[in-house]
Amino acid sequence: MTGKIPIAKTYKLFIDGAFPRSESGRTFSVNNPEGELIANVSQASRKDFREAVRAARAAQLSWASRTAYNRGQILYRVAEMLESRKIEFVELLKSIGVNSRSATREVEDSIQRWVWYAGWSDKYSQVLGSVNPVSGPYFNFTVPEPTGVVGIIAPTEPSMLGLISRLVPAIVSGNTVVVVSEGQSSLTSVTIGEVLATSDVPAGVVNILTGDQKDLLPWMVGHLDLNAVDISGISPETDLTLLEETASNVKRVVSRQVNEESLELISDFLEMKTVWHPIGR
Amino acid sequence: MGNSNFKDGSSLEDFGIEYAPAIESTSLVNIKDKYGLFIDGNFVDSSSGKSFKTLDPSTEKPLSVVTEASSDDVDRAVRSAGVSYEKYWKKMPGADRARYLFRIARHLQERAREFAVLETLDGGKPIKESRDVDLPLAAAHFFYHAGWADKLEYAFPQRKLEPHGVIGQIIPWNFPLLMAAWKLAPALACGNTVVLKPAETTPLTALLLAEVIRDVDLPPGVVNIVTGAGETGSAIVEHPEVDKLAFTGSTEVGKLIHRSAVKRNLPLTLELGGKAPHIIFEDAALDQAIEGVINGIFFNQGHVCCAGSRLLVQESIADYFIDRLQKRIELLRVGNPLDKNTDIGAINSLAQLERIDQLVKAGIDEGAEVFKPSCSLPENGYWYPPTVLTGVQQSHRVAREEIFGPVLVVQTFRTPEEALEKANNTPYGLSAGIWTEKGSLIHWMAERLRAGVIWANTFNKFDPTSPFGGYKESGFGREGGMQGLTAYLKNSGGHS
């Protein structure tokens, strides 16, 4: 009888809504805690990184110019997709060594976190923006706008909640992102990419590269078309002098160890714009 | 002095009226022979014994000798700020911090004319600007932030707010006192202590502010003011006990500070350069737009990071508009900054004058046409006439680099899309101007311009309640308004 041999999934990169292999042809292996191979995962190169930034830049303006309500709807729909694949995520986390109870909890928390941030789409600008009582006959207001294209080093632990906690606050305001995910957490990240590919999130808004953060970080900090980087997920051994290159285009550098729901993670990737206009007849 | 020509080419003399200067008196300013560093509530000498001269850029005559802070002096200042943070400022209720800030505001108002004259002497800006803009705004900034000191939890509910501790602040020479106010007021209101370095060409008003700070009995060490140039600045930036840095100045220096801070994960806010587009649509109220463009580029000799230095004018009105602009420029008075009639004062320093001159020459070499009015310039001092460069291409240096002087470059556009494309084609993103009578177009442009401050049918307006700061390479963080407080409070969101 055929059909008993499981078909294994190929874990590929997620760039511009598609799933290419690394142009370098390289992969790395991810094992379970028993040391058995789970998958060979694509190892992203500098060129893959540049392609991802290009896709993110191309998608940014139109993502940001959607209405806040529409972005909220699209992101809420992602939560629906996650909910429907709950069992898959629990199994995936278990395969990389998370115990059953923690895995279920992490998946539930991740979905809740996604919903929490999605709901901010049409509210953060009311909370963070203002009408300013200037001393003169001018109407003056401040609105938050997305910073642009953000590079994110995904936290490796917890792999699902960690990535979602950094990803959603960045995109809810209209930023687009390039995520670098390494090691075992790559499996969760790619699977989240698969959820996004079947959602209504436009291609290029989220790009996910699996690979070695040590390889990719130098390209990330130096890339002139990235406006900001979230380095909260970098490994403690990272040589921080690498970060000097973020000065080349005055990138916003965020390193914030926050593991709960936080409005600050949204404001980290916002720019405040103030508009003046005279009042008169 | 400028030749005061009217639109028809006539001058005051044609009507039998002689130009009569109205020179502001300097009698209420008492400039000392020498100034010490303001550390721990006292004026002290440098451990190195070094000093430097500050001069009046309109005459090149020395005004005083100012102490150059060594790294040892900076260390003393940082320690004093650290001790004072723990001993006084951290424990003090917000309402009491507020009272000190209110006092500073009042003293600035009471001594406003003295400060204004000193600002003009040391920096070369017209007295009408230091009197009517710098001083009122500096006082207002202290007033506004004083009121926040005991209300911070209303601005950021549900946060565990905390000051950073000791803030290192480095400010530029274009608005010496006003930038000191922009830096000090929010830092102090939020409960931090400060080491501030004014620019080496314009230290005197910050040192007079130090006197005010002493007069209002601010606890010693809460504010320390150290004078010096780049080395003194580096000593602040590199000091291990500084908890946060705030810098206003050139993008070049800002990037060096960014490099230093980021590898130490040190909180930082930067307010850097700009190359602001000033966009005139054909339906604009042209009389007002002309005044807006003049103010946008010639205010403070163009030594303004948010100056409207790139005029983008719709092709259909370009010839008419540029002609009107040139006629208006002929009427500007360039000369003695203390003359109340002066529109354009002295260039702040010889180094800046040379940079302006070099960039304009580069523009001419690349094919730009140059317009300068027929005014004569004083013999001594540093002067540059108001200048307009036309025929400028996007690739020209003068269209891309910040000139930081009274030089306007002109480009044209046909559609709003083209205006937007050209406006955003810059690594900077501090400010932008739009002139049109069509409201929907204003909002359409304002939404798409990548800049932190948008002036629509106005330009170069500032207010303590109005957040100011840049996108992209113009820096990050805001100054002013509720949003500006985030720079000086941990856990308040925003860049800090």
HADDOCK unambig.tbl for C-alpha pairs under 7 A between the chains (distance, minus, plus):
assign (segid A and resid 132 and name CA) (segid B and resid 465 and name CA) 5.75 0.50 0.50
assign (segid A and resid 132 and name CA) (segid B and resid 466 and name CA) 5.92 0.50 0.50
assign (segid A and resid 133 and name CA) (segid B and resid 465 and name CA) 6.41 0.50 0.50
assign (segid A and resid 134 and name CA) (segid B and resid 463 and name CA) 5.87 0.50 0.50
assign (segid A and resid 134 and name CA) (segid B and resid 465 and name CA) 5.89 0.50 0.50
assign (segid A and resid 134 and name CA) (segid B and resid 466 and name CA) 6.74 0.50 0.50
assign (segid A and resid 135 and name CA) (segid B and resid 463 and name CA) 6.89 0.50 0.50
assign (segid A and resid 227 and name CA) (segid B and resid 472 and name CA) 6.89 0.50 0.50
assign (segid A and resid 240 and name CA) (segid B and resid 263 and name CA) 4.92 0.50 0.50
assign (segid A and resid 241 and name CA) (segid B and resid 263 and name CA) 5.18 0.50 0.50
assign (segid A and resid 243 and name CA) (segid B and resid 262 and name CA) 6.37 0.50 0.50
assign (segid A and resid 243 and name CA) (segid B and resid 263 and name CA) 5.87 0.50 0.50
assign (segid A and resid 244 and name CA) (segid B and resid 259 and name CA) 4.43 0.50 0.50
assign (segid A and resid 244 and name CA) (segid B and resid 262 and name CA) 6.37 0.50 0.50
assign (segid A and resid 244 and name CA) (segid B and resid 263 and name CA) 6.31 0.50 0.50
assign (segid A and resid 247 and name CA) (segid B and resid 255 and name CA) 5.17 0.50 0.50
assign (segid A and resid 247 and name CA) (segid B and resid 258 and name CA) 5.60 0.50 0.50
assign (segid A and resid 247 and name CA) (segid B and resid 259 and name CA) 5.70 0.50 0.50
assign (segid A and resid 248 and name CA) (segid B and resid 255 and name CA) 6.94 0.50 0.50
assign (segid A and resid 249 and name CA) (segid B and resid 473 and name CA) 5.75 0.50 0.50
assign (segid A and resid 250 and name CA) (segid B and resid 255 and name CA) 6.68 0.50 0.50
assign (segid A and resid 250 and name CA) (segid B and resid 472 and name CA) 6.60 0.50 0.50
assign (segid A and resid 250 and name CA) (segid B and resid 473 and name CA) 5.22 0.50 0.50
assign (segid A and resid 250 and name CA) (segid B and resid 475 and name CA) 6.48 0.50 0.50
assign (segid A and resid 264 and name CA) (segid B and resid 493 and name CA) 4.41 0.50 0.50
assign (segid A and resid 264 and name CA) (segid B and resid 494 and name CA) 6.94 0.50 0.50
assign (segid A and resid 267 and name CA) (segid B and resid 493 and name CA) 5.75 0.50 0.50
assign (segid A and resid 267 and name CA) (segid B and resid 494 and name CA) 5.34 0.50 0.50
assign (segid A and resid 268 and name CA) (segid B and resid 493 and name CA) 6.57 0.50 0.50
assign (segid A and resid 268 and name CA) (segid B and resid 494 and name CA) 5.43 0.50 0.50
assign (segid A and resid 268 and name CA) (segid B and resid 495 and name CA) 6.50 0.50 0.50
assign (segid A and resid 271 and name CA) (segid B and resid 471 and name CA) 6.71 0.50 0.50
assign (segid A and resid 272 and name CA) (segid B and resid 452 and name CA) 6.21 0.50 0.50
assign (segid A and resid 273 and name CA) (segid B and resid 451 and name CA) 6.83 0.50 0.50
assign (segid A and resid 273 and name CA) (segid B and resid 452 and name CA) 4.41 0.50 0.50
assign (segid A and resid 273 and name CA) (segid B and resid 453 and name CA) 5.74 0.50 0.50
assign (segid A and resid 274 and name CA) (segid B and resid 452 and name CA) 6.06 0.50 0.50
assign (segid A and resid 274 and name CA) (segid B and resid 453 and name CA) 4.80 0.50 0.50
assign (segid A and resid 274 and name CA) (segid B and resid 454 and name CA) 6.09 0.50 0.50
assign (segid A and resid 274 and name CA) (segid B and resid 467 and name CA) 6.52 0.50 0.50
assign (segid A and resid 275 and name CA) (segid B and resid 453 and name CA) 5.94 0.50 0.50
assign (segid A and resid 275 and name CA) (segid B and resid 454 and name CA) 4.65 0.50 0.50
assign (segid A and resid 275 and name CA) (segid B and resid 455 and name CA) 5.92 0.50 0.50
assign (segid A and resid 276 and name CA) (segid B and resid 454 and name CA) 6.25 0.50 0.50
assign (segid A and resid 276 and name CA) (segid B and resid 455 and name CA) 4.93 0.50 0.50
assign (segid A and resid 276 and name CA) (segid B and resid 456 and name CA) 5.88 0.50 0.50
assign (segid A and resid 277 and name CA) (segid B and resid 455 and name CA) 6.51 0.50 0.50
assign (segid A and resid 277 and name CA) (segid B and resid 456 and name CA) 5.12 0.50 0.50
assign (segid A and resid 277 and name CA) (segid B and resid 457 and name CA) 6.21 0.50 0.50
assign (segid A and resid 277 and name CA) (segid B and resid 458 and name CA) 6.67 0.50 0.50
assign (segid A and resid 278 and name CA) (segid B and resid 457 and name CA) 6.85 0.50 0.50
assign (segid A and resid 278 and name CA) (segid B and resid 458 and name CA) 6.90 0.50 0.50
